[in-house]
Amino acid sequence: KAGVTQTPRYLIKTRGQQVTLSCSPISGHRSVSWYQQTPGQGLQFLFEYFSETQRNKGNFPGRFSGRQFSNSRSEMNVSTLELGDSALYLCASSRQGVEAGNTIYFGEGSWLTVV
Amino acid sequence: SQQGEEDPQALSIQEGENATMNCSYKTSINNLQWYRQNSGRGLVHLILIRSNEREKHSGRLRVTLDTSKKSSSLLITASRAADTASYFCATDAANQAGTALIFGKGTTLSVSS
């Protein structure tokens, strides 16, 4: 069974640009969450999507957005990139989400560097 | 803000020794999950323990949960160099919109041969 797949693995963007990251969850999983990991702030929750609807959102500015498609694949977008957005972005999937007490599986992440 | 806080922040041991990492959290939980992260990689799920469980085992891993003290521990027995990684505990925490995993800052384990 394939795990959570994230693309691209590495990317470099310039301040002011936007970026889109993609995540394919484990087959059968309907909940997809996104997390940001930085040395200073650690792992922080961005948002969760379930059945194409945003079900929960962390404390991030509106420049961070996401969506989920009918096949449960998800994308997150960061607009007007800032240097501080440089981070490892992790996608996580589960059948029903944290609320249901599911095991949450993570992908390998997308390393974003903003220059 | 972090719900879980791991202790110690860093741990160095020799191969064959046991490694114990602790996690404390602030609010009531339903579940607690432990993860491993190798440098620059994603999170690998180790164990999920529910609030009504006190102990779980998986291979060389043993996790305990004390809800009265709001703490959990991860024991890795007979450590190997391949266990070198960062270890995180994550609890389910509710905010106004829903429930998400809240992570501690992790324990960095270094196992030398």
Chai-1 contact restraints between the chains, C-beta under 6 A:
chainA,res_idxA,chainB,res_idxB,connection_type,confidence,min_distance_angstrom,max_distance_angstrom,comment,restraint_id
A,G42,B,K105,contact,1.0,0.0,6.0,A-B,restraint_1
A,L43,B,F103,contact,1.0,0.0,6.0,A-B,restraint_2
A,F45,B,A100,contact,1.0,0.0,6.0,A-B,restraint_3
A,R55,B,G98,contact,1.0,0.0,6.0,A-B,restraint_4
A,N56,B,A97,contact,1.0,0.0,6.0,A-B,restraint_5
A,N56,B,G98,contact,1.0,0.0,6.0,A-B,restraint_6
A,N56,B,A100,contact,1.0,0.0,6.0,A-B,restraint_7
A,K57,B,A97,contact,1.0,0.0,6.0,A-B,restraint_8
A,V98,B,D92,contact,1.0,0.0,6.0,A-B,restraint_9
A,V98,B,T99,contact,1.0,0.0,6.0,A-B,restraint_10
A,V98,B,A100,contact,1.0,0.0,6.0,A-B,restraint_11
A,V98,B,L101,contact,1.0,0.0,6.0,A-B,restraint_12
A,E99,B,T99,contact,1.0,0.0,6.0,A-B,restraint_13
A,G101,B,N30,contact,1.0,0.0,6.0,A-B,restraint_14
A,G101,B,N31,contact,1.0,0.0,6.0,A-B,restraint_15
A,T103,B,H45,contact,1.0,0.0,6.0,A-B,restraint_16
A,T103,B,L48,contact,1.0,0.0,6.0,A-B,restraint_17
A,I104,B,L101,contact,1.0,0.0,6.0,A-B,restraint_18
A,Y105,B,H45,contact,1.0,0.0,6.0,A-B,restraint_19
A,F106,B,G42,contact,1.0,0.0,6.0,A-B,restraint_20
A,F106,B,L43,contact,1.0,0.0,6.0,A-B,restraint_21
A,G107,B,G42,contact,1.0,0.0,6.0,A-B,restraint_22
A,E108,B,R41,contact,1.0,0.0,6.0,A-B,restraint_23
A,E108,B,G42,contact,1.0,0.0,6.0,A-B,restraint_24
A,G109,B,G42,contact,1.0,0.0,6.0,A-B,restraint_25
